[in-house]
């Protein structure tokens, strides 16, 4: 998989974190609804969820020593 280097400011990172948390919330609701209805989850569900978790980890473990106002370099 190719790597991309994108500069993001603090606001953009926060927006991504909010979006990822919203997706995680949606996954939680879907799991509860499936369990309540006795239906299995889609087979590729966990792979997608794990991808979001990896992205969340990358964004939350960025170098915290960056100067304020300086964009993050996300690798």
PDB file of N, H, CA, C and O in Angstrom:
ATOM      1  N   UNK A   1       0.848  -1.161   0.000  1.00  0.00           N
ATOM      2  CA  UNK A   1       0.000   0.000   0.000  1.00  0.00           C
ATOM      3  C   UNK A   1       0.904   1.237   0.000  1.00  0.00           C
ATOM      4  O   UNK A   1       1.841   1.311   0.794  1.00  0.00           O
ATOM      5  N   UNK A   2       0.636   2.206  -0.875  1.00  0.00           N
ATOM      6  H   UNK A   2      -0.125   2.146  -1.520  1.00  0.00           H
ATOM      7  CA  UNK A   2       1.483   3.395  -0.921  1.00  0.00           C
ATOM      8  C   UNK A   2       1.261   4.278   0.311  1.00  0.00           C
ATOM      9  O   UNK A   2       0.166   4.328   0.871  1.00  0.00           O
ATOM     10  N   UNK A   3       2.308   4.960   0.709  1.00  0.00           N
ATOM     11  H   UNK A   3       3.198   4.920   0.254  1.00  0.00           H
ATOM     12  CA  UNK A   3       2.206   5.909   1.810  1.00  0.00           C
ATOM     13  C   UNK A   3       2.069   7.310   1.242  1.00  0.00           C
ATOM     14  O   UNK A   3       2.671   7.639   0.220  1.00  0.00           O
ATOM     15  N   UNK A   4       1.279   8.126   1.906  1.00  0.00           N
ATOM     16  H   UNK A   4       0.790   7.860   2.736  1.00  0.00           H
ATOM     17  CA  UNK A   4       1.084   9.508   1.504  1.00  0.00           C
ATOM     18  C   UNK A   4       1.484  10.405   2.664  1.00  0.00           C
ATOM     19  O   UNK A   4       1.279  10.054   3.826  1.00  0.00           O
ATOM     20  N   UNK A   5       2.043  11.542   2.357  1.00  0.00           N
ATOM     21  H   UNK A   5       2.210  11.827   1.413  1.00  0.00           H
ATOM     22  CA  UNK A   5       2.392  12.526   3.365  1.00  0.00           C
ATOM     23  C   UNK A   5       1.457  13.706   3.187  1.00  0.00           C
ATOM     24  O   UNK A   5       1.436  14.347   2.136  1.00  0.00           O
ATOM     25  N   UNK A   6       0.681  13.984   4.233  1.00  0.00           N
ATOM     26  H   UNK A   6       0.699  13.463   5.086  1.00  0.00           H
ATOM     27  CA  UNK A   6      -0.311  15.046   4.174  1.00  0.00           C
ATOM     28  C   UNK A   6      -0.127  15.930   5.399  1.00  0.00           C
ATOM     29  O   UNK A   6      -0.046  15.431   6.522  1.00  0.00           O
ATOM     30  N   UNK A   7      -0.063  17.222   5.191  1.00  0.00           N
ATOM     31  H   UNK A   7      -0.129  17.628   4.279  1.00  0.00           H
ATOM     32  CA  UNK A   7       0.013  18.138   6.325  1.00  0.00           C
ATOM     33  C   UNK A   7      -1.398  18.478   6.782  1.00  0.00           C
ATOM     34  O   UNK A   7      -2.246  18.886   5.988  1.00  0.00           O
ATOM     35  N   UNK A   8      -1.630  18.303   8.073  1.00  0.00           N
ATOM     36  H   UNK A   8      -0.941  17.971   8.717  1.00  0.00           H
ATOM     37  CA  UNK A   8      -2.932  18.598   8.666  1.00  0.00           C
ATOM     38  C   UNK A   8      -2.725  19.519   9.860  1.00  0.00           C
ATOM     39  O   UNK A   8      -1.791  19.332  10.639  1.00  0.00           O
ATOM     40  N   UNK A   9      -3.598  20.514  10.005  1.00  0.00           N
ATOM     41  H   UNK A   9      -4.358  20.666   9.372  1.00  0.00           H
ATOM     42  CA  UNK A   9      -3.494  21.355  11.191  1.00  0.00           C
ATOM     43  C   UNK A   9      -4.312  20.730  12.324  1.00  0.00           C
ATOM     44  O   UNK A   9      -5.001  19.730  12.121  1.00  0.00           O
ATOM     45  N   UNK A  10      -4.232  21.320  13.505  1.00  0.00           N
ATOM     46  H   UNK A  10      -3.672  22.132  13.669  1.00  0.00           H
ATOM     47  CA  UNK A  10      -4.916  20.761  14.674  1.00  0.00           C
ATOM     48  C   UNK A  10      -6.409  20.601  14.454  1.00  0.00           C
ATOM     49  O   UNK A  10      -6.996  19.598  14.860  1.00  0.00           O
ATOM     50  N   UNK A  11      -7.023  21.581  13.814  1.00  0.00           N
ATOM     51  H   UNK A  11      -6.546  22.396  13.484  1.00  0.00           H
ATOM     52  CA  UNK A  11      -8.464  21.521  13.575  1.00  0.00           C
ATOM     53  C   UNK A  11      -8.821  20.353  12.671  1.00  0.00           C
ATOM     54  O   UNK A  11      -9.800  19.650  12.920  1.00  0.00           O
ATOM     55  N   UNK A  12      -8.046  20.144  11.640  1.00  0.00           N
ATOM     56  H   UNK A  12      -7.250  20.715  11.437  1.00  0.00           H
ATOM     57  CA  UNK A  12      -8.317  19.031  10.717  1.00  0.00           C
ATOM     58  C   UNK A  12      -8.148  17.685  11.411  1.00  0.00           C
ATOM     59  O   UNK A  12      -8.916  16.757  11.157  1.00  0.00           O
ATOM     60  N   UNK A  13      -7.163  17.573  12.274  1.00  0.00           N
ATOM     61  H   UNK A  13      -6.540  18.327  12.480  1.00  0.00           H
ATOM     62  CA  UNK A  13      -6.974  16.331  13.019  1.00  0.00           C
ATOM     63  C   UNK A  13      -8.149  16.104  13.958  1.00  0.00           C
ATOM     64  O   UNK A  13      -8.650  14.986  14.078  1.00  0.00           O
ATOM     65  N   UNK A  14      -8.585  17.169  14.622  1.00  0.00           N
ATOM     66  H   UNK A  14      -8.178  18.077  14.524  1.00  0.00           H
ATOM     67  CA  UNK A  14      -9.744  17.043  15.516  1.00  0.00           C
ATOM     68  C   UNK A  14     -10.990  16.631  14.746  1.00  0.00           C
ATOM     69  O   UNK A  14     -11.780  15.827  15.242  1.00  0.00           O
ATOM     70  N   UNK A  15     -11.180  17.165  13.550  1.00  0.00           N
ATOM     71  H   UNK A  15     -10.538  17.818  13.148  1.00  0.00           H
ATOM     72  CA  UNK A  15     -12.327  16.786  12.731  1.00  0.00           C
ATOM     73  C   UNK A  15     -12.268  15.300  12.368  1.00  0.00           C
ATOM     74  O   UNK A  15     -13.284  14.607  12.415  1.00  0.00           O
ATOM     75  N   UNK A  16     -11.093  14.819  12.012  1.00  0.00           N
ATOM     76  H   UNK A  16     -10.268  15.382  11.975  1.00  0.00           H
ATOM     77  CA  UNK A  16     -10.938  13.397  11.704  1.00  0.00           C
ATOM     78  C   UNK A  16     -11.221  12.534  12.928  1.00  0.00           C
ATOM     79  O   UNK A  16     -11.869  11.494  12.816  1.00  0.00           O
ATOM     80  N   UNK A  17     -10.742  12.955  14.089  1.00  0.00           N
ATOM     81  H   UNK A  17     -10.215  13.800  14.180  1.00  0.00           H
ATOM     82  CA  UNK A  17     -10.991  12.195  15.316  1.00  0.00           C
ATOM     83  C   UNK A  17     -12.476  12.123  15.630  1.00  0.00           C
ATOM     84  O   UNK A  17     -12.977  11.069  16.021  1.00  0.00           O
ATOM     85  N   UNK A  18     -13.182  13.228  15.462  1.00  0.00           N
ATOM     86  H   UNK A  18     -12.775  14.084  15.143  1.00  0.00           H
ATOM     87  CA  UNK A  18     -14.628  13.250  15.693  1.00  0.00           C
ATOM     88  C   UNK A  18     -15.324  12.306  14.715  1.00  0.00           C
ATOM     89  O   UNK A  18     -16.214  11.552  15.106  1.00  0.00           O
ATOM     90  N   UNK A  19     -14.925  12.346  13.453  1.00  0.00           N
ATOM     91  H   UNK A  19     -14.202  12.960  13.135  1.00  0.00           H
ATOM     92  CA  UNK A  19     -15.543  11.476  12.451  1.00  0.00           C
ATOM     93  C   UNK A  19     -15.296  10.001  12.772  1.00  0.00           C
ATOM     94  O   UNK A  19     -16.200   9.178  12.634  1.00  0.00           O
ATOM     95  N   UNK A  20     -14.096   9.669  13.191  1.00  0.00           N
ATOM     96  H   UNK A  20     -13.360  10.337  13.303  1.00  0.00           H
ATOM     97  CA  UNK A  20     -13.777   8.284  13.537  1.00  0.00           C
ATOM     98  C   UNK A  20     -14.600   7.833  14.738  1.00  0.00           C
ATOM     99  O   UNK A  20     -15.104   6.710  14.760  1.00  0.00           O
ATOM    100  N   UNK A  21     -14.736   8.693  15.725  1.00  0.00           N
ATOM    101  H   UNK A  21     -14.327   9.605  15.707  1.00  0.00           H
ATOM    102  CA  UNK A  21     -15.543   8.338  16.899  1.00  0.00           C
ATOM    103  C   UNK A  21     -17.009   8.165  16.536  1.00  0.00           C
ATOM    104  O   UNK A  21     -17.699   7.325  17.114  1.00  0.00           O
ATOM    105  N   UNK A  22     -17.487   8.952  15.585  1.00  0.00           N
ATOM    106  H   UNK A  22     -16.927   9.634  15.115  1.00  0.00           H
ATOM    107  CA  UNK A  22     -18.875   8.803  15.140  1.00  0.00           C
ATOM    108  C   UNK A  22     -19.068   7.468  14.419  1.00  0.00           C
ATOM    109  O   UNK A  22     -20.092   6.807  14.594  1.00  0.00           O
ATOM    110  N   UNK A  23     -18.100   7.081  13.622  1.00  0.00           N
ATOM    111  H   UNK A  23     -17.268   7.618  13.479  1.00  0.00           H
ATOM    112  CA  UNK A  23     -18.171   5.782  12.942  1.00  0.00           C
ATOM    113  C   UNK A  23     -18.159   4.664  13.979  1.00  0.00           C
ATOM    114  O   UNK A  23     -18.915   3.700  13.859  1.00  0.00           O
ATOM    115  N   UNK A  24     -17.313   4.785  14.988  1.00  0.00           N
ATOM    116  H   UNK A  24     -16.699   5.568  15.085  1.00  0.00           H
ATOM    117  CA  UNK A  24     -17.272   3.769  16.051  1.00  0.00           C
ATOM    118  C   UNK A  24     -18.620   3.676  16.761  1.00  0.00           C
ATOM    119  O   UNK A  24     -19.076   2.579  17.084  1.00  0.00           O
ATOM    120  N   UNK A  25     -19.251   4.805  17.003  1.00  0.00           N
ATOM    121  H   UNK A  25     -18.881   5.696  16.741  1.00  0.00           H
ATOM    122  CA  UNK A  25     -20.585   4.825  17.622  1.00  0.00           C
ATOM    123  C   UNK A  25     -21.598   4.112  16.720  1.00  0.00           C
ATOM    124  O   UNK A  25     -22.434   3.344  17.196  1.00  0.00           O
ATOM    125  N   UNK A  26     -21.513   4.374  15.432  1.00  0.00           N
ATOM    126  H   UNK A  26     -20.834   4.998  15.045  1.00  0.00           H
ATOM    127  CA  UNK A  26     -22.408   3.729  14.467  1.00  0.00           C
ATOM    128  C   UNK A  26     -22.194   2.217  14.472  1.00  0.00           C
ATOM    129  O   UNK A  26     -23.159   1.456  14.405  1.00  0.00           O
ATOM    130  N   UNK A  27     -20.930   1.772  14.552  1.00  0.00           N
ATOM    131  H   UNK A  27     -20.145   2.390  14.607  1.00  0.00           H
ATOM    132  CA  UNK A  27     -20.639   0.340  14.640  1.00  0.00           C
ATOM    133  C   UNK A  27     -21.267  -0.264  15.895  1.00  0.00           C
ATOM    134  O   UNK A  27     -21.825  -1.361  15.843  1.00  0.00           O
ATOM    135  N   UNK A  28     -21.181   0.436  17.008  1.00  0.00           N
ATOM    136  H   UNK A  28     -20.727   1.327  17.050  1.00  0.00           H
ATOM    137  CA  UNK A  28     -21.746  -0.056  18.268  1.00  0.00           C
ATOM    138  C   UNK A  28     -23.259  -0.229  18.152  1.00  0.00           C
ATOM    139  O   UNK A  28     -23.814  -1.228  18.610  1.00  0.00           O
ATOM    140  N   UNK A  29     -23.917   0.747  17.540  1.00  0.00           N
ATOM    141  H   UNK A  29     -23.466   1.558  17.168  1.00  0.00           H
ATOM    142  CA  UNK A  29     -25.368   0.659  17.341  1.00  0.00           C
ATOM    143  C   UNK A  29     -25.710  -0.514  16.423  1.00  0.00           C
ATOM    144  O   UNK A  29     -26.646  -1.264  16.696  1.00  0.00           O
ATOM    145  N   UNK A  30     -24.956  -0.671  15.341  1.00  0.00           N
ATOM    146  H   UNK A  30     -24.195  -0.061  15.119  1.00  0.00           H
ATOM    147  CA  UNK A  30     -25.203  -1.773  14.409  1.00  0.00           C
ATOM    148  C   UNK A  30     -25.042  -3.125  15.096  1.00  0.00           C
ATOM    149  O   UNK A  30     -25.830  -4.041  14.863  1.00  0.00           O
ATOM    150  N   UNK A  31     -24.023  -3.248  15.939  1.00  0.00           N
ATOM    151  H   UNK A  31     -23.382  -2.504  16.128  1.00  0.00           H
ATOM    152  CA  UNK A  31     -23.824  -4.498  16.671  1.00  0.00           C
ATOM    153  C   UNK A  31     -25.014  -4.790  17.585  1.00  0.00           C
ATOM    154  O   UNK A  31     -25.509  -5.916  17.635  1.00  0.00           O
ATOM    155  N   UNK A  32     -25.460  -3.773  18.300  1.00  0.00           N
ATOM    156  H   UNK A  32     -25.057  -2.858  18.259  1.00  0.00           H
ATOM    157  CA  UNK A  32     -26.590  -3.955  19.220  1.00  0.00           C
ATOM    158  C   UNK A  32     -27.854  -4.345  18.465  1.00  0.00           C
ATOM    159  O   UNK A  32     -28.596  -5.224  18.902  1.00  0.00           O
ATOM    160  N   UNK A  33     -28.097  -3.695  17.339  1.00  0.00           N
ATOM    161  H   UNK A  33     -27.493  -2.980  16.984  1.00  0.00           H
ATOM    162  CA  UNK A  33     -29.290  -4.002  16.550  1.00  0.00           C
ATOM    163  C   UNK A  33     -29.215  -5.413  15.970  1.00  0.00           C
ATOM    164  O   UNK A  33     -30.215  -6.129  15.942  1.00  0.00           O
ATOM    165  N   UNK A  34     -28.038  -5.808  15.511  1.00  0.00           N
ATOM    166  H   UNK A  34     -27.226  -5.226  15.534  1.00  0.00           H
ATOM    167  CA  UNK A  34     -27.880  -7.163  14.974  1.00  0.00           C
ATOM    168  C   UNK A  34     -28.097  -8.208  16.058  1.00  0.00           C
ATOM    169  O   UNK A  34     -28.770  -9.215  15.841  1.00  0.00           O
ATOM    170  N   UNK A  35     -27.520  -7.955  17.221  1.00  0.00           N
ATOM    171  H   UNK A  35     -26.973  -7.137  17.397  1.00  0.00           H
ATOM    172  CA  UNK A  35     -27.679  -8.898  18.335  1.00  0.00           C
ATOM    173  C   UNK A  35     -29.144  -8.987  18.752  1.00  0.00           C
ATOM    174  O   UNK A  35     -29.651 -10.078  19.013  1.00  0.00           O
ATOM    175  N   UNK A  36     -29.824  -7.847  18.815  1.00  0.00           N
ATOM    176  H   UNK A  36     -29.412  -6.961  18.602  1.00  0.00           H
ATOM    177  CA  UNK A  36     -31.234  -7.832  19.210  1.00  0.00           C
ATOM    178  C   UNK A  36     -32.107  -8.561  18.194  1.00  0.00           C
ATOM    179  O   UNK A  36     -33.099  -9.190  18.561  1.00  0.00           O
ATOM    180  N   UNK A  37     -31.740  -8.476  16.922  1.00  0.00           N
ATOM    181  H   UNK A  37     -30.935  -7.965  16.624  1.00  0.00           H
ATOM    182  CA  UNK A  37     -32.520  -9.114  15.877  1.00  0.00           C
ATOM    183  C   UNK A  37     -32.079 -10.536  15.589  1.00  0.00           C
ATOM    184  O   UNK A  37     -32.671 -11.213  14.749  1.00  0.00           O
ATOM    185  N   UNK A  38     -31.038 -10.999  16.282  1.00  0.00           N
ATOM    186  H   UNK A  38     -30.557 -10.449  16.964  1.00  0.00           H
ATOM    187  CA  UNK A  38     -30.541 -12.350  16.065  1.00  0.00           C
ATOM    188  C   UNK A  38     -29.873 -12.526  14.713  1.00  0.00           C
ATOM    189  O   UNK A  38     -29.807 -13.638  14.190  1.00  0.00           O
ATOM    190  N   UNK A  39     -29.379 -11.439  14.148  1.00  0.00           N
ATOM    191  H   UNK A  39     -29.433 -10.536  14.573  1.00  0.00           H
ATOM    192  CA  UNK A  39     -28.735 -11.490  12.830  1.00  0.00           C
ATOM    193  C   UNK A  39     -27.222 -11.407  12.980  1.00  0.00           C
ATOM    194  O   UNK A  39     -26.724 -10.714  13.867  1.00  0.00           O
ATOM    195  N   UNK A  40     -26.494 -12.103  12.128  1.00  0.00           N
ATOM    196  H   UNK A  40     -26.899 -12.666  11.407  1.00  0.00           H
ATOM    197  CA  UNK A  40     -25.035 -12.010  12.179  1.00  0.00           C
ATOM    198  C   UNK A  40     -24.551 -10.704  11.526  1.00  0.00           C
ATOM    199  O   UNK A  40     -25.230 -10.130  10.675  1.00  0.00           O
ATOM    200  N   UNK A  41     -23.376 -10.257  11.942  1.00  0.00           N
ATOM    201  H   UNK A  41     -22.825 -10.723  12.634  1.00  0.00           H
ATOM    202  CA  UNK A  41     -22.762  -9.095  11.311  1.00  0.00           C
ATOM    203  C   UNK A  41     -22.152  -9.509   9.977  1.00  0.00           C
ATOM    204  O   UNK A  41     -21.836 -10.680   9.768  1.00  0.00           O
ATOM    205  N   UNK A  42     -21.991  -8.553   9.088  1.00  0.00           N
ATOM    206  H   UNK A  42     -22.248  -7.602   9.258  1.00  0.00           H
ATOM    207  CA  UNK A  42     -21.365  -8.833   7.794  1.00  0.00           C
ATOM    208  C   UNK A  42     -19.950  -9.360   8.022  1.00  0.00           C
ATOM    209  O   UNK A  42     -19.293  -8.977   8.990  1.00  0.00           O
ATOM    210  N   UNK A  43     -19.488 -10.223   7.149  1.00  0.00           N
ATOM    211  H   UNK A  43     -20.021 -10.534   6.363  1.00  0.00           H
ATOM    212  CA  UNK A  43     -18.186 -10.872   7.335  1.00  0.00           C
ATOM    213  C   UNK A  43     -17.012  -9.890   7.289  1.00  0.00           C
ATOM    214  O   UNK A  43     -15.989 -10.134   7.928  1.00  0.00           O
ATOM    215  N   UNK A  44     -17.135  -8.809   6.563  1.00  0.00           N
ATOM    216  H   UNK A  44     -17.967  -8.611   6.044  1.00  0.00           H
ATOM    217  CA  UNK A  44     -16.028  -7.854   6.467  1.00  0.00           C
ATOM    218  C   UNK A  44     -16.112  -6.729   7.496  1.00  0.00           C
ATOM    219  O   UNK A  44     -15.308  -5.796   7.466  1.00  0.00           O
ATOM    220  N   UNK A  45     -17.064  -6.814   8.387  1.00  0.00           N
ATOM    221  H   UNK A  45     -17.716  -7.571   8.411  1.00  0.00           H
ATOM    222  CA  UNK A  45     -17.309  -5.778   9.391  1.00  0.00           C
ATOM    223  C   UNK A  45     -16.091  -5.514  10.271  1.00  0.00           C
ATOM    224  O   UNK A  45     -15.680  -4.365  10.429  1.00  0.00           O
ATOM    225  N   UNK A  46     -15.516  -6.558  10.839  1.00  0.00           N
ATOM    226  H   UNK A  46     -15.850  -7.492  10.711  1.00  0.00           H
ATOM    227  CA  UNK A  46     -14.385  -6.388  11.757  1.00  0.00           C
ATOM    228  C   UNK A  46     -13.168  -5.800  11.056  1.00  0.00           C
ATOM    229  O   UNK A  46     -12.420  -5.041  11.673  1.00  0.00           O
ATOM    230  N   UNK A  47     -12.952  -6.124   9.801  1.00  0.00           N
ATOM    231  H   UNK A  47     -13.560  -6.741   9.301  1.00  0.00           H
ATOM    232  CA  UNK A  47     -11.832  -5.557   9.061  1.00  0.00           C
ATOM    233  C   UNK A  47     -11.958  -4.052   8.910  1.00  0.00           C
ATOM    234  O   UNK A  47     -10.981  -3.316   9.051  1.00  0.00           O
ATOM    235  N   UNK A  48     -13.164  -3.606   8.624  1.00  0.00           N
ATOM    236  H   UNK A  48     -13.958  -4.204   8.509  1.00  0.00           H
ATOM    237  CA  UNK A  48     -13.411  -2.165   8.486  1.00  0.00           C
ATOM    238  C   UNK A  48     -13.240  -1.484   9.839  1.00  0.00           C
ATOM    239  O   UNK A  48     -12.617  -0.427   9.937  1.00  0.00           O
ATOM    240  N   UNK A  49     -13.789  -2.090  10.864  1.00  0.00           N
ATOM    241  H   UNK A  49     -14.294  -2.949  10.785  1.00  0.00           H
ATOM    242  CA  UNK A  49     -13.668  -1.512  12.211  1.00  0.00           C
ATOM    243  C   UNK A  49     -12.202  -1.419  12.623  1.00  0.00           C
ATOM    244  O   UNK A  49     -11.783  -0.409  13.190  1.00  0.00           O
ATOM    245  N   UNK A  50     -11.431  -2.442  12.351  1.00  0.00           N
ATOM    246  H   UNK A  50     -11.771  -3.263  11.892  1.00  0.00           H
ATOM    247  CA  UNK A  50     -10.012  -2.446  12.706  1.00  0.00           C
ATOM    248  C   UNK A  50      -9.247  -1.365  11.936  1.00  0.00           C
ATOM    249  O   UNK A  50      -8.320  -0.763  12.478  1.00  0.00           O
ATOM    250  N   UNK A  51      -9.618  -1.118  10.701  1.00  0.00           N
ATOM    251  H   UNK A  51     -10.371  -1.606  10.260  1.00  0.00           H
ATOM    252  CA  UNK A  51      -8.988  -0.042   9.930  1.00  0.00           C
ATOM    253  C   UNK A  51      -9.221   1.315  10.582  1.00  0.00           C
ATOM    254  O   UNK A  51      -8.307   2.136  10.661  1.00  0.00           O
ATOM    255  N   UNK A  52     -10.430   1.545  11.045  1.00  0.00           N
ATOM    256  H   UNK A  52     -11.172   0.878  10.981  1.00  0.00           H
ATOM    257  CA  UNK A  52     -10.727   2.802  11.746  1.00  0.00           C
ATOM    258  C   UNK A  52      -9.959   2.891  13.063  1.00  0.00           C
ATOM    259  O   UNK A  52      -9.509   3.970  13.447  1.00  0.00           O
ATOM    260  N   UNK A  53      -9.808   1.775  13.748  1.00  0.00           N
ATOM    261  H   UNK A  53     -10.173   0.898  13.436  1.00  0.00           H
ATOM    262  CA  UNK A  53      -9.058   1.784  15.006  1.00  0.00           C
ATOM    263  C   UNK A  53      -7.580   2.086  14.764  1.00  0.00           C
ATOM    264  O   UNK A  53      -6.964   2.813  15.543  1.00  0.00           O
ATOM    265  N   UNK A  54      -7.010   1.539  13.696  1.00  0.00           N
ATOM    266  H   UNK A  54      -7.510   0.949  13.063  1.00  0.00           H
ATOM    267  CA  UNK A  54      -5.615   1.837  13.364  1.00  0.00           C
ATOM    268  C   UNK A  54      -5.437   3.317  13.033  1.00  0.00           C
ATOM    269  O   UNK A  54      -4.465   3.941  13.459  1.00  0.00           O
ATOM    270  N   UNK A  55      -6.383   3.878  12.268  1.00  0.00           N
ATOM    271  H   UNK A  55      -7.173   3.371  11.921  1.00  0.00           H
ATOM    272  CA  UNK A  55      -6.320   5.294  11.931  1.00  0.00           C
ATOM    273  C   UNK A  55      -6.431   6.145  13.191  1.00  0.00           C
ATOM    274  O   UNK A  55      -5.694   7.119  13.346  1.00  0.00           O
ATOM    275  N   UNK A  56      -7.332   5.794  14.081  1.00  0.00           N
ATOM    276  H   UNK A  56      -7.931   5.002  13.955  1.00  0.00           H
ATOM    277  CA  UNK A  56      -7.479   6.519  15.339  1.00  0.00           C
ATOM    278  C   UNK A  56      -6.170   6.475  16.126  1.00  0.00           C
ATOM    279  O   UNK A  56      -5.736   7.488  16.675  1.00  0.00           O
ATOM    280  N   UNK A  57      -5.552   5.313  16.177  1.00  0.00           N
ATOM    281  H   UNK A  57      -5.904   4.490  15.731  1.00  0.00           H
ATOM    282  CA  UNK A  57      -4.282   5.180  16.893  1.00  0.00           C
ATOM    283  C   UNK A  57      -3.212   6.079  16.278  1.00  0.00           C
ATOM    284  O   UNK A  57      -2.482   6.757  17.000  1.00  0.00           O
ATOM    285  N   UNK A  58      -3.116   6.088  14.961  1.00  0.00           N
ATOM    286  H   UNK A  58      -3.709   5.537  14.374  1.00  0.00           H
ATOM    287  CA  UNK A  58      -2.128   6.940  14.294  1.00  0.00           C
ATOM    288  C   UNK A  58      -2.342   8.406  14.635  1.00  0.00           C
ATOM    289  O   UNK A  58      -1.388   9.131  14.916  1.00  0.00           O
ATOM    290  N   UNK A  59      -3.588   8.835  14.608  1.00  0.00           N
ATOM    291  H   UNK A  59      -4.363   8.246  14.380  1.00  0.00           H
ATOM    292  CA  UNK A  59      -3.881  10.248  14.854  1.00  0.00           C
ATOM    293  C   UNK A  59      -3.697  10.637  16.313  1.00  0.00           C
ATOM    294  O   UNK A  59      -3.333  11.775  16.608  1.00  0.00           O
ATOM    295  N   UNK A  60      -3.943   9.714  17.221  1.00  0.00           N
ATOM    296  H   UNK A  60      -4.238   8.790  16.982  1.00  0.00           H
ATOM    297  CA  UNK A  60      -3.828  10.051  18.643  1.00  0.00           C
ATOM    298  C   UNK A  60      -2.416   9.876  19.177  1.00  0.00           C
ATOM    299  O   UNK A  60      -2.138  10.271  20.309  1.00  0.00           O
ATOM    300  N   UNK A  61      -1.526   9.298  18.396  1.00  0.00           N
ATOM    301  H   UNK A  61      -1.752   8.977  17.476  1.00  0.00           H
ATOM    302  CA  UNK A  61      -0.144   9.116  18.846  1.00  0.00           C
ATOM    303  C   UNK A  61       0.834   9.959  18.039  1.00  0.00           C
ATOM    304  O   UNK A  61       2.028   9.660  18.002  1.00  0.00           O
ATOM    305  N   UNK A  62       0.341  10.997  17.399  1.00  0.00           N
ATOM    306  H   UNK A  62      -0.629  11.239  17.428  1.00  0.00           H
ATOM    307  CA  UNK A  62       1.232  11.895  16.678  1.00  0.00           C
ATOM    308  C   UNK A  62       2.188  12.549  17.658  1.00  0.00           C
ATOM    309  O   UNK A  62       1.904  12.633  18.853  1.00  0.00           O
ATOM    310  N   UNK A  63       3.294  12.999  17.163  1.00  0.00           N
ATOM    311  H   UNK A  63       3.525  12.930  16.193  1.00  0.00           H
ATOM    312  CA  UNK A  63       4.302  13.656  17.989  1.00  0.00           C
ATOM    313  C   UNK A  63       3.687  14.857  18.703  1.00  0.00           C
ATOM    314  O   UNK A  63       3.329  15.849  18.068  1.00  0.00           O
ATOM    315  N   UNK A  64       3.569  14.761  20.014  1.00  0.00           N
ATOM    316  H   UNK A  64       3.860  13.955  20.529  1.00  0.00           H
ATOM    317  CA  UNK A  64       2.950  15.832  20.791  1.00  0.00           C
ATOM    318  C   UNK A  64       3.909  16.982  21.065  1.00  0.00           C
ATOM    319  O   UNK A  64       3.534  17.957  21.716  1.00  0.00           O
ATOM    320  N   UNK A  65       5.137  16.882  20.578  1.00  0.00           N
ATOM    321  H   UNK A  65       5.441  16.090  20.049  1.00  0.00           H
ATOM    322  CA  UNK A  65       6.099  17.958  20.802  1.00  0.00           C
ATOM    323  C   UNK A  65       6.045  19.006  19.700  1.00  0.00           C
ATOM    324  O   UNK A  65       6.822  19.960  19.713  1.00  0.00           O
ATOM    325  N   UNK A  66       5.132  18.836  18.745  1.00  0.00           N
ATOM    326  H   UNK A  66       4.500  18.061  18.735  1.00  0.00           H
ATOM    327  CA  UNK A  66       4.991  19.829  17.683  1.00  0.00           C
ATOM    328  C   UNK A  66       4.691  21.192  18.273  1.00  0.00           C
ATOM    329  O   UNK A  66       3.951  21.303  19.251  1.00  0.00           O
ATOM    330  N   UNK A  67       5.255  22.218  17.688  1.00  0.00           N
ATOM    331  H   UNK A  67       5.856  22.128  16.893  1.00  0.00           H
ATOM    332  CA  UNK A  67       4.962  23.581  18.127  1.00  0.00           C
ATOM    333  C   UNK A  67       3.508  23.905  17.839  1.00  0.00           C
ATOM    334  O   UNK A  67       2.983  23.483  16.809  1.00  0.00           O
ATOM    335  N   UNK A  68       2.833  24.652  18.728  1.00  0.00           N
ATOM    336  H   UNK A  68       3.259  24.995  19.565  1.00  0.00           H
ATOM    337  CA  UNK A  68       1.448  25.058  18.463  1.00  0.00           C
ATOM    338  C   UNK A  68       1.360  25.845  17.160  1.00  0.00           C
ATOM    339  O   UNK A  68       2.221  26.674  16.866  1.00  0.00           O
ATOM    340  N   UNK A  69       0.327  25.582  16.394  1.00  0.00           N
ATOM    341  H   UNK A  69      -0.373  24.909  16.633  1.00  0.00           H
ATOM    342  CA  UNK A  69       0.143  26.276  15.129  1.00  0.00           C
ATOM    343  C   UNK A  69       0.893  25.657  13.970  1.00  0.00           C
ATOM    344  O   UNK A  69       0.660  26.021  12.817  1.00  0.00           O
ATOM    345  N   UNK A  70       1.789  24.728  14.255  1.00  0.00           N
ATOM    346  H   UNK A  70       1.978  24.432  15.191  1.00  0.00           H
ATOM    347  CA  UNK A  70       2.555  24.052  13.214  1.00  0.00           C
ATOM    348  C   UNK A  70       1.781  22.817  12.770  1.00  0.00           C
ATOM    349  O   UNK A  70       1.324  22.049  13.617  1.00  0.00           O
ATOM    350  N   UNK A  71       1.622  22.603  11.472  1.00  0.00           N
ATOM    351  H   UNK A  71       1.993  23.227  10.783  1.00  0.00           H
ATOM    352  CA  UNK A  71       0.826  21.446  11.029  1.00  0.00           C
ATOM    353  C   UNK A  71       1.526  20.127  11.371  1.00  0.00           C
ATOM    354  O   UNK A  71       2.753  20.049  11.425  1.00  0.00           O
ATOM    355  N   UNK A  72       0.714  19.101  11.599  1.00  0.00           N
ATOM    356  H   UNK A  72      -0.283  19.164  11.555  1.00  0.00           H
ATOM    357  CA  UNK A  72       1.230  17.760  11.810  1.00  0.00           C
ATOM    358  C   UNK A  72       1.575  17.156  10.466  1.00  0.00           C
ATOM    359  O   UNK A  72       0.929  17.452   9.460  1.00  0.00           O
ATOM    360  N   UNK A  73       2.574  16.322  10.446  1.00  0.00           N
ATOM    361  H   UNK A  73       3.098  16.081  11.263  1.00  0.00           H
ATOM    362  CA  UNK A  73       2.884  15.551   9.252  1.00  0.00           C
ATOM    363  C   UNK A  73       2.412  14.136   9.525  1.00  0.00           C
ATOM    364  O   UNK A  73       3.003  13.427  10.339  1.00  0.00           O
ATOM    365  N   UNK A  74       1.360  13.727   8.858  1.00  0.00           N
ATOM    366  H   UNK A  74       0.879  14.303   8.197  1.00  0.00           H
ATOM    367  CA  UNK A  74       0.789  12.402   9.066  1.00  0.00           C
ATOM    368  C   UNK A  74       1.385  11.471   8.030  1.00  0.00           C
ATOM    369  O   UNK A  74       1.265  11.707   6.828  1.00  0.00           O
ATOM    370  N   UNK A  75       2.030  10.408   8.499  1.00  0.00           N
ATOM    371  H   UNK A  75       2.127  10.216   9.476  1.00  0.00           H
ATOM    372  CA  UNK A  75       2.681   9.463   7.590  1.00  0.00           C
ATOM    373  C   UNK A  75       1.869   8.198   7.487  1.00  0.00           C
ATOM    374  O   UNK A  75       2.251   7.276   6.767  1.00  0.00           O
TER     375      UNK A  75
END
